[in-house]
Amino acid sequence: MRTISGVRRWASDLFWAFYPELCPGCGKAAARAKTCFCVRCQSQLLPGDMCFLRENEFTERLWGRIPLESGAALYFFQRRSPLQRALHRLKYHRQAHIGLQLGRLLGGQLKRSPFFRRVEAVVPVPLHPDKQQVRGYNQSALIASGVSEAMGIPAFLGALERRRFSESQTRKRRMERFDNVAEVFVLAQPGAVAGKHILLVDDVLTTGATLEACGRALVSAPDVRLSMATVAIATTRMR
Ligand SMILES: [Zn+2]
């Protein structure tokens, strides 16, 4: 059983190594360099165009929760859209190259925005090590690598770590009625981010609880300015 899945994984990795330029939405048509999606899929996406506005749906959602220099999402998330299919392929079908494709697209747009010009380094939202071992990679780290490449700035992929709370901490947080009780984000490389304008990157912004928690960990280092960007922004009802 394990061998068959290993072979399948190997075949899938090999396939994607040779055909990296397919549209992440349909997986069939050729991706256009400028938009990453094919013409048909692109026409079904809802662009956010947020990075060209100082205040937008993204910054509004985080408003009053954590100080942000800038915030933006590339697209509005829609169910059954090519974007949902792309993110699903990235997360559950071992199509890691989609993370880089989407990251380059996001970074390319941010680079043209006056509000993201001073960002100095990219940090991804970390995945719990157990999950990363199962999936083989952290999709946000791949997106962050694409952003870093397109913007010509470094990515600190290990700056944040995700850890489970101890049992007593979990009990305490439950009593305090925190929703997201199980995990905590730790700034593992404070020296790398100190004094810098950091761009925190994730795949989707929903409630903002994860980005807020990661942001808090980042600004615990001295003189950190914080911006955030995601590939998609979803309604808070999504999950
Ligand atoms: Zn397509």
Residues whose N, C-alpha, C, O or C-beta is under 5 A from the ligand:
A	BS01	ZN	C23 G25 C26 G27 A29 C38 C41
